Amino acid sequence: MNSTRPSPLAWAALALMSLIWGYNWVVMKQVIRYVDPLDFSAIRTLLAAAALFLVVLVLRRPMRLPAFRQVLVLGLLQTGAFTAMVQWALVSGGAGKTAVLVYTMPFWLMPLAWWLLDERVRGVEWVALGIAACGLGLILEPWAMRGSVSSNLLAVGAGVVWALSSIQVKRIRRTCSVDLLVLTAWQMLFGALALAALALLHPSRPIDPSPYFFGALAFNALFATGLAWLLWLYVLQHLSAGIAGLSALGIPLIGALAGWIELGERPSSAELLGMLMIGMGLLLTSLWTLRSNRRLPGPRQD
């Protein structure tokens, strides 16, 4: 097992990646003032796919795509459906609240993985599920019917689609060996092409070519995709998977704080308590995963 301490550079990379992905929720919320949500989803994912393939070329990774049909399904789920649902949820939903609801993904993943992959839910995971369910109820507040019901359902649905995408990734990696970056680039391309086809068929308002529109595209393609994925791969190489997974806690928190500060999206007392409970559930899940991984023999370090 690697006994060396993680370098400060790895922690800095983790922090920068979380800041980029967290703040991007505000960017995605703001940009829909200038462009139709479906149009922006299509354009940004096409640019993001191009950025990822550029990274693949720079790193000289093999372009070969195994399991074409499985990766195609992954792209339609992870990039196509997920991106469209998130962007439409942001039309009437707050950036921070949408981010937190989408990041309930791990709690949908556990029962789905039990059902589809026979991965049992154990120990603290049940407690985390219960806490997260209570937090989700407080955020949605069905008794008060606050906020946009459609936005809330789209955000939660995006989390479910994300969980299904994660199961699809596990299935692909069980049947064949594939580089994570290459897999991400191909599925991004397939999903982006599907979104582009939908955008062409869907009537939409003309794009307002404002500086913010172009800045949002550049931020998504260059930073939220290209740079952030390089940072993520670097983090995975220098930190344990369990520690790296804790970064998921920071992303919706940064999104919520950025939405509060920049957009004035102040959550109600119930929503704030719900966010804290979901964060607590994520923390318990991450710590349980980290503890379980430490019980396993580590890879040999030569």
N, C-alpha and C positions, 0 to 999 in steps of 0.2 A: 504494500500500500504506500502511496506517495505520502511521505512525512514532511515534505517541504511546505513552508507556509505560503499561502497565496500572496502574490505580489501586489503592492499598492496599485499597480497599473491595471490588474484584473478587476479590482474593486472599482477603480475609476471608470473602466469600460462598462461595468454593470450599472453604475450610477448614470452615466451618460445615455446608455441605451434606454433605461427606465424613464429618464427625462424626455427623450425624443418621443417614445411611444406614448407616454402619459400626456404630454402637451399636444400631441397630434389630435386628440379628441376635440380640443378647442378649435384647432385648424379646420377639421372636418365639419364642425358645427358652423363656423363662420363663413366658409366658402359657399355654402348653399344659397347665400344671398345673391351670388353672381352666376350660378349654374344649376341646372337641374340635377337632382341627386343621382339619377341613373347615368346621366352623361358624365358627371364627375367620377363616378365609380368606374366607368369604362375607361376613361382617359387615364386616370391615376394608376389603375392596375396594368394597363398596357405599358405605361412608362416604367412602372415598378418591375414588370417582367423583363423589360429591356435592361434595366439597371442590374437585376439579378444575373442575367446571362452575361453581362459585361463583367461582373464579379467572378463568375464561373470561368470566363476566358482568362482574366487576369491571374487567377489562382491555378490555371491550367488543370481544371478538373475535367474528367471525361464527360462528354455530352450524352453518352448512350442512355436511352430511356428504356428500362425494363418495365414489364407489366403495364403496357400502354392503357388498357381499358380501366385498370384500377386507378391509375394516376389521373385519367380523364374524369372518373367519378369524383376523385379527391378535389380536382380543380373546380368542378361544378359546385361542390359543397363549400370548400374552404375559401375559395376566392369569389366564385360567382354568387351563391346564395348568401354567404356570410357578409360579404362586402355590401351587397345591395340592401340587406336587412338593417345593417348598422347605419348606413347612410340615410335610409328612409326613417329610421327611428330618431335620428338627430333633427329631422325636419320640425317636429313638434316637441321633442324631448330635450332636456338639458344635457350638456356634454358630460358633466360629472355623474349624474344619475344613470345615464345610458352606459357609461364606462363600467360602473359598478355592477349593473344588471348583466351586462355581457360577460363580465369576469366571474359570474356564478358558474361558468363552464365546468370547473373541476367537480362541482357537486352534481351536475348532470352526468359527467363522465363516469363517476363511480357506479351508479346503478346500471347505466348502459353497458359498461364494460363487464359487469356481473352477468347481465343478460346475454350479451353478444359474444364475449370472449371468455366467459367462465372465470373471471377474476373477482373473487369474493371481497365484499366489503367487511373490514375487520376493525375491532378495537376502537380506537379514538375516531376513526373515520365516521362511525355512526353518530358520535357526539357532534363532530363537525357538521355533518349533514343536518342534524336537528337544529343547531345554532344558526346555520345558514338559512334554513327554511323559515325560522322565526324572523330573521333579518330581512329576508325577501318579502315576507308578509308586511312588515313595518314600512318598507320602501313603497310597495305597491298600494298599501292602504285601501283595500277593496271596500271597506266599510265607509270610507269618505269619498271615494271616486275622485281623488285629486289627480291633476295632471292628465296627460293624454293616454287613454287606455291602449290605443293602437301602438303608440310609441313604446309603452312598457312591454306589450306583448311581442313587438318586433325585437326589442333588445334581449328579452329572455329567450325568444326563439333563436336569435343569433348565437346565444350561449349554447343552446342545445345543438345547433348545426355545427358549431365549433367542436363540441364533444364528439359528435358523429365523425367529424373530419379526423379527430385524433385517433379514433378507433380504426378508421380506414388506413391511417398511416401505420398503425401497429400491424394491421393485416398485411400491408405491402412489405414491411420490413421483416415479417415472419417468413414470407415466401421468397424473397430475393434480397440481395445486397445492393443497396442504393445509397449514394451520397446524399445527406440531408439537404445541402445547398442546391444540388442539381434537382432533387425531387421538388423542392420548393419553387425553383425557377420554372420547371415544366408545368406544375399544377397551376402556378400563377398565370402562365400564358394561356392555358386551356380555359380557365375561369374568365380571364380578361376578354378572350375572343367571344365567349358566351355573353358577357355583359355588353360588349360592343354591338353584337347582333340585336340584343334587346333594346339598346339605346337607339339604334337606327329605326327600329319598328315602333318605338314608343314616342308619341308626340311630346315635344318639350319646348320650353321657351328658349329664345336665343341666348347664347353665352354672352355675358358681359365681360369683355376682355380687360378687366381691371388689373392693376398691379397685384392686388391680393390674390386674385384667381391664379395668376401665373406663379406667384410665390408659394401658394398652397400646393400646386402641382410639383414645383421643384422640391419643396420640403418633403412631400410624400415619396417622390421617386428617388431622390438622392439621399435624404437623411432617414426617413421612416422605413425605407426599404433597403437601399444599398448599404449605407453606413451602419444602420442598426443591425442588419444581419451579419455583417462582418464583426461587429462588436459582440454579438451573441455567440458566434462561433469561437471567438477568442475567449469569451467567458467560459464556455463549455470545456475548452482545452486547459484552462488554468484554475477553475473552481469545480468542486464536486457538483453533480447534477442536482443534488438536494439543495445546496446553497444557492445555485443559480436559479432554481425554481422559486426561491423566496422573493426573487425580483418581481414576481407576479403581484405581490402585495403592494409594491410601490407604484405600479403603473396606474391602476384605477384611483389610487389615492392622489397621485399627481394630477390626473384628469379632473377629479372632483375639486381639488384646491385651485387649479387653474381656472376652472369654470366659475368658481366662487369669486376669485379675485378679478378676473378679466371680464367675465360676462354677468357678474352679479347674481349667479345662481345659488342663492343661499338655501340650503336644505331645511326642511321643517325639522322639529325635534324628533318626530317619529322616523323620518328619512335618515337623519344623522345617526340615530341609534341603530337603525337597520344596517347602514353602511358599516358601522363599527362591528356589528355582529357578524356580517359577512366577512369582514377582514379578519375577525377572530377565527372564524371557521377555516379560512384560507391558511392562516398561520398554523392552526392545529394540523391541518392536512399536510402542509409542507414539512413541519417538524416530524410528523409520523413517518413520512416518506424518507426524510433524512436519517432518522433513527433506524428504519428498516434497511436502508442501503448500507449503513455502517456495519450491520450484522453480517453482510455478505463479504466474501474475500475480495479484496481490491485487485485491480489489474496489476500485472507485473511491470515494474518500472526499471528498465535497463539503463 
